[in-house]
Amino acid sequence: MVAAFSALAGDARSLDALRNAASRDPKAAAHEAAKQFEALFMQELLKSMRAAQVGDGLLDNEGSRMGTEMLDAQMAASFAGRPGGLSQLIARQLERQMGLRPGPIPKPEVEPLQIPADVERATRAPRIPERAAAAFMQRHEQAAQAAERASGIPATFMLAQAGHESGWGRRELRRADGTPTHNLFGIKAGAGWKGAVAEVMTTEVIGGEPRRMVQRFRAYASAAESFADYAALMKTQRYQAVRAAGDDARAFAAGLQRAGYATDPRYADKLSGAIATAQRLRAADT
């Protein structure tokens, strides 16, 4: 019975299965309908809580938002049906309406909605990880300085871009076996790449829609190699406008987006925010 309705919260077609089962076991169907209603309610609650937050996180993109919606649906389904929850009250009302339980339909007592602590933590507004960002910049400062000498691009810009691409070191690209690729800039392995390669599941925006797909990325022996390869890539004709941006952070970010560095349509804005964070941290450090 439960397996028949496990997708109801995310698939309206399962309502037909619920109707059919109601004729065979009305009480079980009433309880499952109540559980699924609670799951839908919790999913809308999570959505409303996130919508109330001001602005996007530094690392937000279309793919992360899609993943968040999927996580909310999974969390809502897991919370539904807990003892003392909304589903028990709904089930009692349905049973009385269906004649399965004697007595009048109870009037629910209105109590303040208690939001589970794990739901509240999951919906808190993301914060820029400034401690992680500062540690990331310090760790890769020498490699960034060497890349600046090779490419002319400010080291702070490159540190910010590497931080943006890798979540300030918290979500670096890894091979299927979990070993690191040291690819801090998310550079893909095209046909001309002769080095090591890692196939990684990632999100690309195609035609305005995020899509999950496996892509081939370059793999390096160290983070310093990643910075050096990035500097070499920026010296190609394709990124001439990026090099010409000089110390203009917005022109640098916009040049990367125009050159097709990333498929995220908001890449330039997000990278500009990362650069502003890196510049602020560097100023505070000095």
VOKOL-807751 format. One record per residue: residue in three letters; x, y, z of N, C-alpha, C, CB in turn. Coordinates in pm, whole numbers, plus 50000, padded with zeros to 5 digits. Glycine has a CB too. Example, Ala and Ser with C-alpha at 12.3 -4.5 7.8 and 13.67 -1.06 7.14 Angstrom:
REM residues 2
ala513194943150780512304955050780513204967050780511314955350905/ser512854977550708513674989450714512905000350787514084994050572/
END
This chain:
REM residues 286
met500844988050000500005000050000500875012550000499055000150122/val501875012750091502735024650097503485026649967503715023650212/ala504015015849909504785017049786503945022649674505355003549745/ala502645019649674501795024449566501655039349567500435018149575/phe501815045649686501605060049697502875067849726500605062849802/ser504025061449718505275068149757505585080149672506415058449750/ala505055080649549505345091949460504255102349458505565087049321/leu503195100849541502055109849530502425124249554500985105749627/ala503315126849652503675140649682504345147349565504575141149803/gly504945140049474505625146149361505005142649228507055142249360/asp503905134249225503345129749098501845128249115503995116349052/ala501075137349055499625137349072498975124949012499025149749010/arg499655118148921499065106348859498855095248961499945101348747/ser499565095649071499385085349173498045086549244500495086049275/leu497315097449219495975098749277495055087649228495385112349242/asp495235083349104494415072449051494625059649133494745069848903/ala495875056849168496165045149248495535046349386497675043049261/leu495505058549440494895060649570493405058149565495175074849619/arg492745062749459491305060549445490985045649435490765067949321/asn491785038449357491555024149341491735016749473492495018449236/ala492765020549549493035013749676491975016949779494415017649729/ala491345028649769490315032649865489145023049862489835046949837/ser488865017449745487755008049734488094994649801487385005749588/arg489384991449812489784978749871490034980150022491034973549802/asp490684990850062491024992950203490875007750234492464987850236/pro489635012350260489405026750277490215032950390487935029250302/lys490365025750502491065031550616492545033950584490925022550738/ala493175023850522494585025450486494755036550383495155012350432/ala493805037550291493885048150190493755061850253492805046250083/ala492855063050355492685075850424493975080050493491545074950526/his494645070550559495895073750628496995077550528496365061750714/glu497055070550413498085073850316497815087350251498175062950209/ala496525090350225496185103350168496565114550265494675104050135/ala496305112350395496665122350495498175124550500496155118150633/lys498935113650491500385114650494500905122450374501025100850497/gln500335119650257500805126450137500405141150137500255119550013/phe499215144250194498825158250206499795165750296497405159350260/glu500195159350406501155165750495502495167950424501365157250621/ala502895158350339504145160050264504065171950171504475147350185/leu502925173350102502745184850012502755197950091501435183449934/phe502095197850209502075209750293503485213550338501175207450414/met504265203550382505625206150428506495211350314506235193550487/gln506275206050193507065210550078506775225150048506765201949955/glu505495229250055505145243250033505695252050144503635244850023/leu505705246650267506265254250379507745256950358506045246750510/leu508485246650316509915248350290510135258550179510555235050252/lys509305257650074509415266949962509185281250007508435263149852/ser508165283350092507855296850142508965302250230506545296650220/met509545293450311510645297850398511845302250316511045286650495/arg512145294850211513285298850127512975311650051513645287750028/ala511715313350005511355325349929511445337850014509945324049873/ala511305336350147511365347850237512775352950257510765344250370/gln513775345150216515155349550230515465360450129516125337650213/val516345369250166516715380450079517955377050000516935393250160/gly517845376749866519005374749780519415360249770520145382849829/asp520345357649677520885344349655522215342849727521045341649505/gly522565330549751523875327849807524955329749703523935313849863/leu526165331249747527285333749657527435322549555528575335249735/leu527145310149596527375298649510526095293649445528015287549587/asp525005301049457523735296649399523775297149247522595305249452/asn523125287549181522905287649038521655279649009524135282048962/glu521295278648881520065271648847520125257048892519815272348697/gly521295250948876521425237048916521265235249066522755231548872/ser521865244449146521755243049292520335245249337522695252849363/arg519615254649270518225256749307517375244549275517655269049235/met517645238149160516915226049126517205215049229517285221248984/gly518475213949268518835204149369518165207049503520345203749387/thr518035220149537517375223949661515915219749660517495238949685/glu515235221849545513835217849534513675202849550513245222449400/met514605195249491514545180649505514785176549651515575173949412/leu515725183449717516005180449857514785183649944517225188449906/asp514115195149915512925198749991511835188049978512385212249946/ala511645183049855510625172749832510955160049912510515169449681/gln512245156449914512675144549988512505146550138514125141149956/met512875158450187512735161250329511275161350370513385174650364/ala510415167550287508985168150320508405154150330508225176250214/ala508785145250237508275131550240508745124150365508725123850115/ser509975127150410510505120250528509855125250657512005121950537/phe509435137950661508815143550781507355139350793508925158650781/ala506695136650681505275133550682505015120350754504715133050539/gly503915119950828503515107650894504145105351030503825096250807/arg504875115051082505465113251214504385113551322506525124151240/pro504585106351433503585106351541503305120451590504065097551658/gly502015123551608501605136551656501605147351550502495140651766/gly501835143451425501885153251318500535156251258502805148351211/leu500555164651156499335169051091498575157551026499645179550987/ser499295147550977498635136650905497665128850992499675127250847/gln497945127351122497055119951210495715126951226497705118051346/leu495765140251238494535147851249493725146851121494835162451282/ile494405148151007493715147250879493095133450860494675150350764/ala493835123050899493335109450883492055107450966494405099250925/arg492005112651089490805111251171489615118251108491055116651311/gln489865130151051488785137350986488275129750863489245151350946/leu489215124350784488815116750666488015104350704490035112850584/glu488445097550809487735085450851486315088550893488485078650966/arg486095099650963484735103351003483905107450882484765114651105/gln484505114650790483775118450669483405106350585484615128150586/met484245095950589483985083850512483145073750590485295077550469/gly482745077350713481945068350793482715056950854480855062950713/leu484035058150862484865047450916485105048951066486175047050844/arg484755060551123484985063151266483755070151319486295071751290/pro483165065351429481965071851483482285085251548481295062651585/gly481245093351563481385106051632481525117651536482565105551723/pro481375129951588481465141951503482905144451458480935154251577/ile483025151851350484355155751301484965165351401484275162251157/pro486125162251455486705171051558487175184251500487865164051627/lys487065194651583487595207651546489035208351597486715219251603/pro489955210351508491365210451552491655222251641492305210551433/glu492455219651744492915230451829494055237651759493355225151967/val493945250651751494955258551681496145260551773494385272251634/glu497275255451732498505256851809499575262851720498955243351867/pro500555269551779501645274851697502345263651622502665282451785/leu502605265951495503265255851413504685253651462503255260051265/gln505005241251493506335237751539507155232751419506275227051652/ile508165240051382509005236351270510165227951322509515248951194/pro510315215651272511435207351318512775214551304511475194251241/ala513665212251399514945219351400515745216451275515755215451523/asp515655204051221516445200851103515895207750980516485185951081/val514575210450977514005218150866514465232450874512465217450867/glu514465238250995514885252051011516335253950971514685256551154/arg517175244551009518595245750971518765244950821519425234751039/ala517975236450755518115234550611517715246650531517325222750567/thr516845255350588516335266650513516955279950553514845267350530/arg517945279550638518615292050673519315297950552519615289950786/ala519335311150546519985317850434521465314350431519795332950443/pro521975310450314523395307150306524255319550328523725300850170/arg525345317750393526255328850420527555326850343526545330050572/ile528155337950306529455337150240530455331450340529915351250187/pro531115320650307532025314050404533335321650414532285299450363/glu533325332950484534485341650483535715335250547534165354650553/arg535525327250651536685320550710537275310450612536305313550842/ala536385302850546536865293250448537505300450331535715284350399/ala536925311850291537485319550179538865324950213536545331050142/ala539015330150336540315335550377541375324550381540205342350514/ala541015312950434541955301750439542305296850299541385290250523/phe541315296550211541525292250073542505301750003540195291749996/met542305314850020543175324649956544605323550008542645338849978/gln544745321750137546085320550195546795308050143546015320250348/arg546025297250129546605284450086547115285149943545575273250098/his546445292749857546795292949715547425306149670545555290249632/glu547835314349764548385327449731549615326549640548755335049857/gln550545317949672551785317049592551485312449450552775307449659/ala550595302649435550245297949301549555308849221549355285549310/ala548715316749288548015327649220548985338649178546915333449310/gln549965341549261550965351749226551765347449104551905354449345/ala552125334549100552855329348983551995330248858553305314949007/ala550695327248871549785328148757549595342548713548435321748791/glu549645351948806549535366148772550745370448689549415374848899/arg551925366048728553125369648652553075363848512554385364948725/ala552455352148497552405345648366551335351348275552185330848383/ser550215356148334549065360248253548745375048258547865352648295/gly549195381948363548845396048379547515398148448548815402648246/ile546805387448478545515388448547545775389548697544595376248515/pro545125399048767545355400648911545145387648988544435411448966/ala546045384749080545955372449157544645371649235547135371349253/thr544165383049284542925383149360541755378449274542635397049415/phe541735382549144540665378249054540695362949038540805385148916/met541885357549022541985343149001541645335449128543385339448954/leu542065340449243541715333949369540195333949387542405340949488/ala539565345249353538105346149366537415336549271537635360449339/gln537905335449148537275326449053537465311849095537835328648911/ala538665308449140538905294849189538015291949310540395292949226/gly537855301949396536975300149511535525298449471537105311949605/his535095306349374533705305249326533455291549264533395316249223/glu534385286949182534205274149112534265262249208535275272649004/ser535065263349314535265251949404534565253249537536715250049428/gly533715263549550533075265649681534095268849788532285253249721/trp535115276649750536215280149840536855267549897535725289249954/gly537015257749808537705245549845536825234849907538785248649938/arg535535237749924534655228249992533965218449897533605235650069/arg533965221149767533335211949672534185210949544531875216649636/glu535435207549564536335205849450535935193749368537785204549498/leu536255194249240535955183049150536765170749191536255186849003/arg536085159449197536745146849233536405135949132536335142449375/arg537335126449122537085114949035536035105949098538395107049010/ala535615095849022534585086649070535035079449196534235076548963/asp536335077149212536825070049331537095079449448538105062449297/gly536785092349430536925102049538538255109249542536715095249665/thr539195105649458540495112449457540365126149392541555103949382/pro541135135949439540985149649389541555151449249541655159349484/thr540955160749175541485164349043542345176849052540335166648944/his542265184149163542965196949181542555207049075544495194749177/asn541415204849010540905214048907540055224648976540065206348797/leu540695235749015540015246049092539185255449006541005254049169/phe539375255348875538695264748787537615258148701539695271448698/gly537365245348721536325238648644536605238248495535015245348668/ile537875236948457538245236848315537965223148256539735240848295/lys537215222848148536875210148083538015205147995535595211748001/ala538005192347971539025186047888538495184647745539445172247945/gly538915193847658538515193247519539335183247440538625206947455/ala539085183147310539775173347225541285175547224539245174247082/gly541735187847246543165190747240543905188147370543375204747201/trp543195184447475543835182247605544515168547607542795183347720/lys545795168247642546565155847642546855150547782547875158047569/gly546415157847883546705153548020545645144148076546835165648110/ala545685142548209544745133648277543335139448272545175131248423/val542345130748278540945134648264540125128048374540395130948125/ala539115135148421538145129548516536755132148465538335135548659/glu535915121948465534525123448424533695126048549534005110748348/val533005137648549532305142248669530875146248632533055154248734/met529925142748717528545147248700528445161948739527555138648784/thr527895170048650527815184448676526515189848619529025191848617/thr526235202548645525035209148595525425219448492524235215648710/glu524825218648374525025228548269523685234848235525675222048143/val523705247748202522495254648161522445254648009522435269148218/ile521485247647953521335246447808519955251147769521575231847760/gly519905261347683518615266947644517845272847760517785256547578/gly518585277847858517955283747975517515273748080516785291647933/glu517725260748057517295250548150518515243048206516335240748081/pro518555241048339519675233348397519535218648366519725235448549/arg520635212348330520635198048300521825191448367520675195748148/arg521565180048427522625172248488523235163148382522085163948608/met524545163248372525225155148273526665152348316525205162048136/val527235142148257528635138648284529515146248186528865123248273/gln530525153248238531455160748156532885156348187531295176048179/arg533755158048089535175154948105535925167448150535775149247973/phe536615166248263537365177548317538855174148323536835181348459/arg539675184448313541105182648327541455179148471541855195348282/ala542475170848486542945166948619544425170248631542685151748646/tyr544815174848749546185179348771546795172048891546225194648792/ala548105173048899548815166849011548795175649135550255163848972/ser548505188749117548495198049230547655210149195549935202249269/ala547325217849297546585230249275547435240349199546125236149409/ala548735240349223549625249549151549555246949001551085248049202/glu549455234248960549315231148818548015236548763549395215948794/ser546955236248845545665241648802545765256548775544595238848909/phe546415263948862546595278448841547445280948718547245285048965/ala548505273248698549395275148583548645272348453550635266148595/asp547825261948451547075258648330546015269248302546415244848343/tyr545395274448407544435285248389545105297548328543775288948523/ala546295300948378547025312448324547325310348176548335314748401/ala547705298148138547985295147998546715296247914548585281047984/leu545585291747968544315292747897543925307247874543205285447974/met544145315747974543775329847962544645337247860543875336648098/lys545805331647826546695338147729546305335047584548135333947753/thr545275326547565544845323447429544005334847372544035310347428/gln543835334947240543105345547173541675346747223543105343247023/arg541075335847258539675335747302539445344947421539235321647338/tyr540445346347509540275354047632541065367147628540715345747751/gln541265372547511541995385047497541305396447573542135388747348/ala539965397047563539225407647632539325406247783537755407447589/val539465394147831539615391847974540935397548023539525376748007/arg541995395047949543305400547987543305415747978544405394847897/ala542555421047881542525435647862541735442747971541935439047726/ala540995435448054540185441748158541035448148266539245431548220/gly542275444048279543145449948380542635447548520543295464748356/asp542495458548597542025457548735540525459548748542735467848820/asp539795459848637538355461648638537675448048660537865468248505/ala537195445748782536635432648817535395429448733536275432248965/arg534525439148713533295436448638533595433648491532325448248649/ala534555440948434534935438448295535575424648282535905449448245/phe536355420648382536965407448382535895396548384537905405848504/ala534925397848475533865387848486532985387648362533005390548609/ala532655399448310531815399948191532545394248070531395414448163/gly533865396648061534645391147951534655375947952536055396447955/leu534765370048071534725355448082533375349948035534995351048227/gln532295356648075530975351748036530765353147884529865359448112/arg531185364347828531035366147683531865355947606531455380447642/ala532995352147660533855342347593533335328047608535265343147648/gly532255326347686531665313147702532355304447804531645306147572/tyr532975310647905533685302648005532725293548081534425311748103/ala531515298348108530525290548183529155292148118530475294948332/thr528275282448142526935282848083525925289948173526445268748054/asp526275292648298525375299448389525155313748339525935299448535/pro523905317848310523675331348259523975342348360522255332648214/arg524105338848488524415348648592525865347448639523465347048710/tyr526675340848559528055338148602528815351048632528785330148494/ala528685361148546529435373548565529065380248696529185383148449/asp527775380748728527355387148853527875379548974525825388048859/lys527795366348969528265358349082529775359449101527865343749062/leu530495359348989531945360548998532345374349049532595357948862/ser531625384849007531915398249058531735398749209530995408748991/gly530705391849260530505391249405531635383949474529195384649437/ala532125373249413533245365849472534505374349474533505352849394/ile534725382049368535905390749364535815401449471536055397249224/ala534605407149490534425417249594534745411349732532985422849592/thr534335399049755534645392449882536155390549897533925378849890/ala536805385849792538245383649797538995396749822538735377149668/gln538565407449756539225420349775539045425549918538675430549674/arg537845423549972537595427950110538445420150208536115426350145/leu538565407050187539365398850277540845402350267539165384150245/arg541285405050147542695408650129542995422150196543055409249979/ala542065431750181542255444850244542285443450395541135454650204/ala541415434950451541395432950596542665426250644540185424550637/asp543225417650560544435410350598545645419450601544675398650502/thr545625429750516546745438950511546595450450610546895444450371/
END
